[in-house]
Amino acid sequence: MLKENKLKELIEQCKCGESKAQHSIFNLKKDEFFAICKRYASSSSEAEDMLIEGFTKIFNNIDSYSNGNFNIWARRIIINNCINAYHKEKKRQENEIVVEEFQETIEIESEEQFSYDDLLYCLKQLNDNQRIIFNLYAIDEYKPKEIAEILNTNDDTIRTIIHRSKVKLKKLLTELELRRKTK
């Protein structure tokens, strides 16, 4: 009972912005919450990042906590944070794969590694028709014949547009590389 009363007192102090109370709660719960983070993380350092980010969210949202079970409330935040970190990492990995596939598709002969944002910028320079067809082909891995069926046109037209898109994208990426080298 004493421990629970002390925890409630610390929570109220946290609501008033007292950093010593935050530090005390962190010390009380860090081992338990770190164990949760380790179950979701692929490494100890990633688990530590999840733990710190989770506690930051707990303290940023402490005003929304009311007289329920603090441990359940805080654990939910930690778990949701771990799940969000997983989704962010998965999205980052998917973006890296897209970048690699994109670079292979247009056969860039460059020492430069382009970022996802670079490639997205160049893709947006294509006209709508080229961008849609190139995305279907290079990113979503449709065959020209399948794209022709989807867009109700013939596959020779699709092949021509894919080729022109590759040429234009290669030119845009080469220009981007040259601009960087001259800076």
Secondary structure per residue as TSV (DSSP state, phi and psi in degrees):
chain	resnum	aa	ss	phi	psi
A	1	M	-	360.0	-39.1
A	2	L	H	-62.2	-41.4
A	3	K	H	-63.5	-41.7
A	4	E	H	-66.2	-41.5
A	5	N	H	-64.3	-39.3
A	6	K	H	-63.9	-41.1
A	7	L	H	-62.5	-44.4
A	8	K	H	-61.6	-39.2
A	9	E	H	-64.8	-43.5
A	10	L	H	-63.2	-39.8
A	11	I	H	-61.7	-44.6
A	12	E	H	-62.5	-38.7
A	13	Q	H	-66.0	-37.7
A	14	C	H	-63.0	-38.9
A	15	K	H	-63.2	-25.0
A	16	C	T	-89.8	2.7
A	17	G	T	84.6	19.1
A	18	E	-	-80.0	116.2
A	19	S	H	-70.1	-27.9
A	20	K	H	-64.7	-36.1
A	21	A	H	-68.5	-39.9
A	22	Q	H	-61.1	-43.7
A	23	H	H	-61.5	-41.0
A	24	S	H	-64.8	-44.4
A	25	I	H	-64.8	-41.4
A	26	F	H	-56.4	-48.4
A	27	N	H	-64.3	-33.7
A	28	L	H	-69.3	-37.0
A	29	K	H	-110.1	-8.5
A	30	K	H	-60.1	-42.8
A	31	D	H	-65.2	-44.6
A	32	E	H	-62.5	-45.1
A	33	F	H	-75.4	-30.4
A	34	F	H	-64.7	-37.2
A	35	A	H	-61.2	-37.9
A	36	I	H	-65.1	-47.7
A	37	C	H	-61.0	-39.0
A	38	K	H	-63.0	-30.0
A	39	R	H	-68.5	-28.9
A	40	Y	H	-95.1	-24.3
A	41	A	-	-87.0	157.5
A	42	S	S	-93.1	-8.6
A	43	S	S	-152.7	163.8
A	44	S	H	-64.8	-38.9
A	45	S	H	-66.1	-37.2
A	46	E	H	-65.9	-39.0
A	47	A	H	-63.8	-39.7
A	48	E	H	-62.7	-43.0
A	49	D	H	-61.0	-43.3
A	50	M	H	-61.6	-41.4
A	51	L	H	-62.4	-49.2
A	52	I	H	-63.1	-45.5
A	53	E	H	-63.9	-39.1
A	54	G	H	-63.2	-45.3
A	55	F	H	-64.9	-35.9
A	56	T	H	-60.1	-43.4
A	57	K	H	-66.2	-39.2
A	58	I	H	-58.8	-50.4
A	59	F	H	-71.2	-30.8
A	60	N	H	-70.2	-25.3
A	61	N	T	-111.0	14.1
A	62	I	G	-60.1	-28.0
A	63	D	G	-65.9	-24.3
A	64	S	G	-81.9	-10.4
A	65	Y	-	-76.4	132.4
A	66	S	-	-118.8	-165.1
A	67	N	S	-72.0	30.9
A	68	G	S	-85.3	-164.3
A	69	N	-	-79.2	112.8
A	70	F	H	-60.1	-41.1
A	71	N	H	-60.9	-43.5
A	72	I	H	-65.0	-43.8
A	73	W	H	-61.6	-48.7
A	74	A	H	-69.1	-39.3
A	75	R	H	-60.7	-39.8
A	76	R	H	-61.4	-40.9
A	77	I	H	-64.3	-45.0
A	78	I	H	-61.0	-47.1
A	79	I	H	-64.3	-45.2
A	80	N	H	-61.0	-38.5
A	81	N	H	-64.0	-40.8
A	82	C	H	-63.2	-42.6
A	83	I	H	-65.1	-41.8
A	84	N	H	-62.8	-40.2
A	85	A	H	-63.0	-40.2
A	86	Y	H	-60.5	-46.8
A	87	H	H	-63.5	-39.8
A	88	K	H	-62.6	-43.8
A	89	E	H	-65.0	-41.4
A	90	K	H	-62.5	-43.5
A	91	K	H	-63.9	-41.6
A	92	R	H	-62.0	-42.6
A	93	Q	H	-65.6	-39.9
A	94	E	H	-63.2	-40.0
A	95	N	H	-63.4	-40.0
A	96	E	H	-63.5	-41.4
A	97	I	H	-63.4	-43.5
A	98	V	H	-60.3	-43.2
A	99	V	H	-61.0	-47.3
A	100	E	H	-61.1	-46.9
A	101	E	H	-64.1	-40.2
A	102	F	H	-61.6	-46.7
A	103	Q	H	-65.1	-38.2
A	104	E	H	-66.7	-38.5
A	105	T	H	-63.4	-39.3
A	106	I	T	-99.4	8.0
A	107	E	T	47.9	62.1
A	108	I	-	-76.5	126.9
A	109	E	-	-102.3	84.2
A	110	S	-	-149.2	150.9
A	111	E	S	-81.9	-19.6
A	112	E	-	-71.4	136.3
A	113	Q	-	-101.5	123.8
A	114	F	-	-92.4	144.1
A	115	S	-	-81.8	167.5
A	116	Y	H	-58.3	-42.0
A	117	D	H	-65.3	-36.9
A	118	D	H	-59.8	-48.6
A	119	L	H	-66.1	-38.3
A	120	L	H	-63.9	-41.5
A	121	Y	H	-58.5	-47.2
A	122	C	H	-66.3	-39.8
A	123	L	H	-59.0	-38.0
A	124	K	H	-70.4	-13.9
A	125	Q	T	-79.0	-15.7
A	126	L	S	-74.1	154.4
A	127	N	-	-70.9	165.8
A	128	D	H	-55.1	-45.3
A	129	N	H	-61.2	-48.1
A	130	Q	H	-62.3	-44.9
A	131	R	H	-62.3	-44.2
A	132	I	H	-64.7	-47.4
A	133	I	H	-65.9	-43.0
A	134	F	H	-64.7	-41.5
A	135	N	I	-60.1	-46.5
A	136	L	I	-59.9	-40.4
A	137	Y	I	-77.2	-56.0
A	138	A	I	-82.7	-36.9
A	139	I	I	-94.8	-48.1
A	140	D	S	-90.7	-3.2
A	141	E	-	61.4	37.2
A	142	Y	-	-81.1	150.2
A	143	K	-	-83.7	153.4
A	144	P	H	-52.5	-39.7
A	145	K	H	-63.9	-39.7
A	146	E	H	-65.9	-41.1
A	147	I	H	-63.1	-41.8
A	148	A	H	-59.4	-40.9
A	149	E	H	-65.6	-43.1
A	150	I	H	-62.5	-42.8
A	151	L	H	-94.7	4.4
A	152	N	T	56.7	53.2
A	153	T	S	-143.5	-176.2
A	154	N	-	-95.7	157.4
A	155	D	H	-72.6	-22.5
A	156	D	H	-64.7	-40.4
A	157	T	H	-62.0	-42.9
A	158	I	H	-62.7	-45.2
A	159	R	H	-60.5	-40.5
A	160	T	H	-63.8	-44.5
A	161	I	H	-66.0	-39.6
A	162	I	H	-61.2	-46.1
A	163	H	H	-61.0	-47.8
A	164	R	H	-62.3	-36.7
A	165	S	H	-64.7	-44.2
A	166	K	H	-60.4	-45.8
A	167	V	H	-60.8	-46.3
A	168	K	H	-66.3	-42.2
A	169	L	H	-65.2	-40.4
A	170	K	H	-61.4	-42.7
A	171	K	H	-62.9	-45.7
A	172	L	H	-62.8	-41.6
A	173	L	H	-70.1	-35.5
A	174	T	H	-64.8	-42.6
A	175	E	H	-62.7	-41.1
A	176	L	H	-61.8	-43.3
A	177	E	H	-63.4	-43.4
A	178	L	H	-63.5	-40.9
A	179	R	H	-61.3	-40.1
A	180	R	H	-67.4	-38.0
A	181	K	H	-70.2	-27.4
A	182	T	H	-86.6	-6.6
A	183	K	-	-82.1	360.0
